[in-house]
Amino acid sequence: MDILHHFSAALTVTAPLLIILLAGIAFRKSGILDSAFVETGNKLVFGVALPCLLFLSVATHPTSDSQVLPLIIFALVATVLSVVIVRGFSPLFIAKDQCGVFTQCAFRGNMGIIGIALCLNAYDESILAIAAIYVAVLTISYNILAVLLLSNSCKNIFKSLLKNPLIIAIVLGLVWSESKVPVPDIMHTSLSYLAQLTLPLALVCIGASLNWQSLRANHKLAFTATALKLLVLPATICFVAIMVGIKGNALGVLFLMMGTPTAASAYVMSKQMTGQGNLAAEIITLSTLLSPITITLGLVALNYLSLI
């Protein structure tokens, strides 16, 4: 297949997300949506809709350890090494009080929404079980690493993880899947209705919540962190993954998850724990706007080389 065909295929994965993100931006600018709607919408997504989606994905699409385990182990090792390297070198060109926020924003991707949406567009619902388990395990590591970067303390972190609706939903889905009991039709249909709210509502809220006021300072740091998040780390990690034999769907999930823009939770933690919320907000905005381009180009390259 020629390069134009690969480019067209990649756009079918990324363009719908970009369109809905832009719709969210337009709705906020026009006054159709306000901050109260965005806040409530995010609560509905992360507290109800996304857990329903993840539960159904795992409960109805069993996966074997041989499919998931190598991918998860590699992703965990790659994430920890990325954090160690970025944090180790960041004091050479960043003020000490910004190193933790910079590092967190460079590795912490929006897997739960954008990553899941990309996987669904690139493959089909059968891939969501693998993606959901990936999200669960990496979410735990992301939270622990973020707390260590920002405060050097894990106090209360495990308690918050145990209360995380996404992790709870995935664990329940795994238990249900292992029980071999089919999800009852009424339950499946009801949860599916809620699950279908997830991606459109979440993407609209992401677009509506982008902080344009933050794009006034920290440009150099923001662009550097964005380049690391969208280009350097995904390319390096995927190259090593190919070298160790990860390919096909597993490589596709790895790239799509690693290539996601910085998660909004990075802003919340940065603001609460360091006072460097503006830097995080700028990185989130830049990476969200640029990620459709980098992910599209990455998909074109991987498909052209017949790696996914």
N, C-alpha and C positions, 0 to 999 in steps of 0.2 A: 504494500500500500504506500502511496506517496505521502509526502509531508503534509500536504493540504488535507488529506483525509484524516491523518492523526490530529491535526490542529482542530478540525471540525469535531472530532470525537472528544477532544479535551474540552472544547467549549461547551459541549452538552453537559459536562460535569460541573464546570465553574460558572458559566454564564447565568443559570437560574439563581444561584446564590447572590451573585452581584446585582442582579435586577431587583431582588427582594430587599437587599441591603440599601440600594439606592431609593427604593420605594419608602423604606423606613426614614431615610434622611429627608425625602420630600414631604412625607406626612408630618414630620416634626417641624420642618421649616414653614409649612403652610398652616400650622396650628391644628391640624386634624388630631394629632397626638400631643400629649403633654407629658411632663415628667411623672405625674401621678400614674398615668396609664402605663408608662414604661416600667415603673417600679412594680405595679401590680401584675403586669404581664410577665415580668421576669420571675416573680414569686410563683405564678401559676405554672410557668414552664418548668422551673427547677424543683418545685415542690410536688407537682402532680403529673403534668403531661410527659415530660422527659422520663421520669421513673416508670410510667406506664409503657412507654416505647421500649425502654431497655429491658424491663421485665418480660414483655412479650417476645422480644427478640431472642433473649436467652432461653426462655422456657419452651419456645416452640421450634428452635433451631439448635439441636444438640451439636456440640463440637467435641472433637477428641483432643486429648492432651498433645498428641503429635502435631496437630494443626496449630495450637495456640502457644504451647509452652516455649518453643524456640524463639518465637516472635517476642513474647513477653520478656523473656530473660535478656534477649539482645537489646530491646528497647530500654529496659531498666539500666543495664550497664552503660549504654550509650548516653542516657540522660544524666546519670551520676557523673560520668567522665566529662560530659559537656559542661556541667555546672562547675566542677573542680577546675577545669582549664580556663573557662571564662572568668570565674571569680579570682583565679590566681593571677591572670594577666591584667584584669581591669584596673587595679591600683596604679598601673603604669601611665594611664591616660585619663583616669576619672577620679574625682574627689572621693575620699574615703566614705563619706556619708551617702554617696550615690551608688556605690559598688553593689550593694545587695539588691537594690531596686533594678539596676541595669541588668544584673545577672538573671534575676527572676523573670524579667520581661523578655530576655533573650532565649529562655528555654520553655516557658510555660505557655503552651498553646491552648487554643479554644477547641479542645477535642470533643467535648460533650455536645456541642451544637454544630459548629462548622465541620469538625472532623467527621461526625456521624452523617451529616448531610452530604458531604463529599463522597463518603464510602457508599451511601445509598444510591447516589447518582451514577457513580462509576461502576457499580456492580448491581446487586439486587438485595432483597431483604435477607437472603441467606447469609450474606456477609456480616449482617448486623450483630450476630451472636459473637463472632470473633472481635468485631470492633467494640462491642459493649464490654467484654472482659478486658480488653486492652485499656479502655477508658477507666474501668474500675481500679485496676492495678496501678496504672500511671497516675491517676488522680491522688491515690494515697501517697505515692512517692513525691508528686509535685507539692502537696501540702506540707509534708515533712521537710523537704528541701527548702521551700519558701520560708517556713518559720525559722529554720536554722540560718538562712541567709539574712533574714531581717531582724532576728532577735537573739539568736544563739540559745534559744530555749524551746523545748518541746512541751512545755507545760500546757495542759488542756488540749493538745493537738489530737491525741488519740480519742478523747471524748467527743470532739467535734467530728472526727472521721466516723465514729460509730453512729452518729446522728445524721450523716450525710444521706439524703434521700436516694441519690444515684447509686451509691454503694449498697444500700439496703435493698434496692430494687433488683440489682444484679445478683446479689447473694440469694435472694428469694427465688429469682429466676433459675439460678443454678440448682438449687434444692429441688424446685419443681421439675426441672428437666431430668434430674437424676431419678426422680420418683417414677418416671415413665407414665405418669397420669396425664392424659390429654387435658388441655385447658377447656373447660366447658364453653359451649358456643355462646351462651348469654354473657358470660364473663369476658370471653375473647372479644366479642363485638363491642361491649361497653368500654373495655379498656382501649380498644382500637380507636374509638371515637375520640377519646382523650389524647391518645398517642398522636393522632393526626393533627392536633393543635400545635405540636412541638415545633417543627421546623419553620413553618411560615410565621408564627407568632414570635418565636425566638429571634429569627433573622430580622424581622421588622423592628423589634425592640433593640437589637444590636445597632442597626442603622440609626434609629432615633436617638440612641444614647451616646453616639460618638461625640467627643468633646472638642468642638472646633476652637473654643477659646484657648485650649492648651497649646495650639500651634503658633506660639509666639516666642518661645524660648527653648533652650536645650536641643536646638535643631541637630547639632553635630552628634550628640549622644543618642538622640532618638533615631537618626538615620543609621548610626552604627549598630544599635541594638536591633533595629528592623532588618538590616542586612544579615546579621547573625541569625535572627529568627527565621527568615524566609529563604535565605540563600546558603550561607556558609554551613550552618549546622545540618539542615536537611540533606544537602548535597554530600557532605562528608559522611554522615551516618548511613545514607543509602549506598554510597560507594563501598563502605566497609561491609555493609550487609550483603551486597552482591558478592564480595570477595569471600565471605564465609558461607555462601550458598543459599541465602534467603532470596526467593524469587516468586513470581506469580502473584497470587492474591495477597500473600503475606507481605511481599515487598510493596504492593500497592497500598495496603492499609498503613504500613509503616511510613511511606512517603506522605500520604494524605494527612496523617495525624501529625507528623513532625513538621509539615509545611504549613500548618494552620497559623493564623495570626495570634498575637498575644491575647490571652484570656482576660476578660473584664475583671475577674477576681484578683488579678495582679494589681489593679488600681485600688481595690478595696483594702487589700492587705498592706500595700505600700503607704496609703494614706493613714491608716490606723496605727501602723507600727513604726513608721519612719518620718512621716511628714513630707515625703517626696512624691506625693500623689500626682502632681502636675507632669513630672517626667514620665511616670507610668501611663498617664492618660494620653500623652503625645505619642508614645510608642504604640499603644493600642490603636489609636486612630490611624497612624501611618501604616502599620502592619495590616490592618483590616482593609484599607483602601488598596494596598499594593499586592496583597496575597492572591487575588484572582489572576493577576498577571504571572507571578512566579509559579503558582500551582499549575496553570495552563501550560507554561513552557516546560515545566518538569514532567508533566504527563506526556507531552509530545515527545520529549527525549526518551523517556522510558518505554513508551509504545514503539517508537521508531527503532529502538534497539532490541525490541521483542523481549523485554525484561519483565513486563507485566501483561 
